[in-house]
Amino acid sequence: FFFELVGAMELAPPDSPYGWVVAVSAASAQFVTLGSINCFGVFFEPLHKYFGVGNAKLAAVVSLANFVAPLVGTIAGNVADKYGVRGIVFVAAICQGLSFFLGSMVTDFMTLL
């Protein structure tokens, strides 16, 4: 039954190739965002030596990021519904780039946290 139903449906081609640009852009943004949070284990030992703090304190950085991300996502989703996605993505990209830049200048643990 399912195959008959699927075979009966005809899908319209996409409106333009611009959809692929959006899909690749979204995948790239997810790769950078989730990759920066989830690769923390790779940098755990060098950061542990650099800052000289315990494992629990250093792990708190990732825990805080994983706690804050859904909260910010909920707020950003509501704002995007009201004002549109393009502006939210632009602001988020600026904030993320700025956070990477400023994060590279961190010299003490409390600033990292």
VOBA-1610 file (N, C-alpha, C; in pm, whole numbers, padded with zeros to 5 digits, always signed):
BEGIN
Phe+00083-00120+00000Phe+00000+00000+00000Phe+00087+00126+00000Phe+00191+00127+00085Phe+00275+00246+00095Phe+00345+00275-00038Phe+00397+00171-00103Phe+00468+00193-00228Phe+00374+00240-00338Glu+00251+00192-00335Glu+00153+00238-00434Glu+00121+00385-00411Leu+00108+00423-00286Leu+00077+00562-00253Leu+00193+00654-00290Val+00315+00612-00259Val+00431+00693-00291Val+00448+00703-00441Gly+00426+00592-00512Gly+00439+00594-00657Gly+00336+00683-00722Ala+00222+00700-00659Ala+00116+00782-00717Ala+00143+00931-00701Met+00224+00967-00601Met+00251+01108-00577Met+00361+01156-00671Glu+00343+01273-00723Glu+00446+01333-00805Glu+00499+01456-00732Leu+00628+01460-00716Leu+00690+01572-00645Leu+00731+01678-00745Ala+00703+01801-00711Ala+00743+01912-00796Ala+00891+01942-00774Pro+00962+01980-00878Pro+01104+02016-00860Pro+01115+02142-00774Pro+01231+02160-00709Pro+01247+02281-00627Pro+01239+02407-00712Asp+01206+02516-00646Asp+01188+02643-00717Asp+01317+02692-00781Ser+01427+02676-00711Ser+01554+02725-00766Ser+01670+02651-00699Pro+01789+02661-00755Pro+01906+02600-00690Pro+01945+02672-00561Tyr+01882+02783-00532Tyr+01912+02858-00410Tyr+01884+02774-00285Gly+01793+02678-00297Gly+01765+02589-00185Gly+01888+02512-00141Trp+01973+02474-00236Trp+02096+02404-00203Trp+02193+02497-00130Val+02194+02623-00165Val+02280+02719-00095Val+02236+02729+00051Val+02107+02734+00073Val+02054+02742+00209Val+02087+02614+00286Ala+02071+02498+00222Ala+02099+02371+00289Ala+02246+02357+00325Val+02335+02393+00234Val+02478+02385+00262Val+02518+02486+00370Ser+02459+02604+00365Ser+02488+02705+00467Ser+02444+02659+00605Ala+02325+02600+00613Ala+02275+02551+00741Ala+02360+02437+00794Ala+02400+02346+00705Ala+02486+02235+00747Ala+02622+02286+00794Ser+02676+02385+00727Ser+02805+02442+00768Ser+02794+02510+00904Ala+02686+02582+00924Ala+02667+02649+01054Ala+02655+02547+01167Gln+02582+02438+01143Gln+02569+02333+01244Gln+02704+02266+01270Phe+02781+02244+01163Phe+02912+02182+01177Phe+03003+02266+01266Val+03006+02396+01242Val+03093+02484+01320Val+03042+02497+01463Thr+02911+02517+01479Thr+02855+02538+01612Thr+02866+02414+01699Leu+02815+02303+01649Leu+02818+02180+01729Leu+02959+02124+01738Gly+03039+02144+01635Gly+03176+02097+01639Gly+03259+02168+01744Ser+03236+02297+01760Ser+03313+02372+01859Ser+03278+02330+02001Ile+03155+02290+02024Ile+03115+02245+02158Ile+03154+02099+02181Asn+03131+02015+02082Asn+03152+01872+02101Asn+03296+01826+02087Cys+03385+01908+02038Cys+03526+01869+02027Cys+03605+01912+02150Phe+03539+01951+02253Phe+03608+02001+02372Phe+03702+01896+02432Gly+03667+01770+02420Gly+03750+01664+02474Gly+03888+01659+02411Val+03899+01701+02287Val+04029+01704+02220Val+04121+01806+02286Phe+04065+01915+02330Phe+04144+02024+02389Phe+04147+02020+02542Phe+04088+01917+02600Phe+04073+01912+02746Phe+04210+01911+02816Glu+04299+01824+02774Glu+04430+01814+02839Glu+04515+01940+02822Pro+04525+01997+02701Pro+04601+02122+02691Pro+04540+02236+02772Leu+04408+02246+02775Leu+04345+02351+02857Leu+04366+02325+03005His+04363+02197+03044His+04386+02160+03183His+04526+02204+03227Lys+04624+02184+03141Lys+04762+02225+03174Lys+04776+02377+03171Tyr+04712+02442+03074Tyr+04726+02588+03059Tyr+04664+02664+03176Phe+04540+02626+03212Phe+04470+02700+03317Phe+04501+02647+03457Gly+04546+02523+03468Gly+04581+02468+03598Gly+04463+02452+03691Val+04350+02415+03638Val+04230+02393+03721Val+04194+02246+03718Gly+04105+02206+03808Gly+04062+02067+03815Gly+03973+02028+03698Asn+03954+01898+03684Asn+03871+01846+03575Asn+03727+01895+03584Ala+03672+01901+03704Ala+03533+01942+03721Ala+03512+02087+03678Lys+03604+02173+03716Lys+03591+02314+03678Lys+03602+02332+03527Leu+03693+02260+03466Leu+03710+02271+03321Leu+03589+02212+03247Ala+03535+02104+03298Ala+03417+02044+03237Ala+03294+02134+03253Ala+03296+02221+03352Ala+03184+02313+03372Ala+03166+02408+03254Val+03273+02435+03181Val+03264+02523+03065Val+03171+02462+02961Val+03192+02334+02930Val+03107+02266+02831Val+02966+02247+02886Ser+02957+02216+03013Ser+02824+02199+03074Ser+02744+02329+03066Leu+02809+02439+03091Leu+02743+02568+03083Leu+02699+02598+02939Ala+02786+02567+02843Ala+02752+02589+02702Ala+02633+02502+02661Asn+02632+02376+02705Asn+02520+02287+02673Asn+02392+02325+02745Phe+02403+02397+02855Phe+02284+02445+02926Phe+02228+02572+02863Val+02317+02661+02822Val+02275+02791+02770Val+02223+02780+02625Ala+02281+02691+02546Ala+02246+02682+02403Ala+02096+02659+02380Pro+02030+02565+02448Pro+01886+02550+02424Pro+01803+02670+02471Leu+01849+02736+02576Leu+01776+02854+02622Leu+01783+02966+02519Val+01903+02989+02467Val+01920+03092+02364Val+01845+03051+02237Gly+01849+02922+02204Gly+01778+02873+02086Gly+01628+02894+02095Thr+01573+02878+02212Thr+01430+02901+02231Thr+01395+03047+02209Ile+01475+03134+02265Ile+01451+03278+02248Ile+01472+03317+02102Ala+01580+03269+02041Ala+01608+03303+01902Ala+01500+03250+01809Gly+01446+03132+01839Gly+01338+03077+01758Gly+01213+03164+01762Asn+01178+03211+01879Asn+01062+03300+01890Asn+01085+03432+01819Val+01205+03486+01832Val+01237+03612+01763Val+01238+03590+01612Ala+01289+03476+01567Ala+01292+03445+01424Ala+01151+03430+01368Asp+01062+03371+01445Asp+00923+03360+01400Asp+00859+03497+01383Lys+00897+03590+01469Lys+00837+03722+01466Lys+00899+03813+01360Tyr+01034+03809+01347Tyr+01103+03905+01261Tyr+01169+03843+01137Gly+01179+03713+01131Gly+01242+03648+01017Gly+01376+03587+01054Val+01413+03486+00978Val+01532+03408+01009Val+01660+03478+00967Arg+01657+03549+00858Arg+01779+03606+00802Arg+01853+03697+00902Gly+01783+03784+00968Gly+01846+03874+01065Gly+01902+03800+01185Ile+01829+03699+01232Ile+01874+03621+01347Ile+02002+03545+01312Val+02006+03486+01194Val+02126+03412+01152Val+02244+03507+01137Phe+02220+03625+01084Phe+02327+03724+01069Phe+02383+03764+01206Val+02296+03795+01299Val+02340+03833+01433Val+02412+03717+01501Ala+02359+03596+01485Ala+02422+03478+01546Ala+02561+03453+01487Ala+02577+03473+01357Ala+02708+03454+01295Ala+02808+03556+01345Ile+02764+03680+01360Ile+02851+03784+01415Ile+02890+03750+01559Cys+02794+03709+01640Cys+02822+03674+01779Cys+02916+03555+01789Gln+02896+03454+01703Gln+02982+03337+01709Gln+03124+03370+01664Gly+03137+03446+01559Gly+03270+03487+01515Gly+03341+03570+01620Leu+03267+03661+01682Leu+03324+03743+01789Leu+03364+03658+01909Ser+03282+03558+01942Ser+03316+03473+02056Ser+03440+03388+02027Phe+03457+03340+01903Phe+03579+03268+01869Phe+03701+03359+01879Phe+03686+03480+01830Phe+03796+03576+01834Phe+03833+03610+01978Leu+03734+03645+02059Leu+03761+03681+02198Leu+03806+03560+02279Gly+03754+03442+02246Gly+03795+03320+02316Gly+03942+03288+02295Ser+03996+03330+02183Ser+04138+03303+02157Ser+04229+03390+02243Met+04174+03493+02306Met+04254+03584+02389Met+04240+03557+02538Val+04168+03452+02576Val+04145+03423+02717Val+04275+03380+02783Thr+04304+03440+02898Thr+04427+03408+02970Thr+04402+03349+03110Asp+04281+03359+03163Asp+04251+03298+03291Asp+04119+03223+03285Phe+04103+03132+03380Phe+03989+03041+03377Phe+03855+03113+03393Met+03846+03211+03479Met+03719+03278+03502Met+03670+03351+03376Thr+03760+03399+03296Thr+03722+03461+03169Thr+03670+03356+03073Leu+03732+03238+03074Leu+03685+03127+02989Leu+03546+03084+03028Leu+03521+03081+03158Leu+03390+03037+03206Leu+03286+03140+03172
//
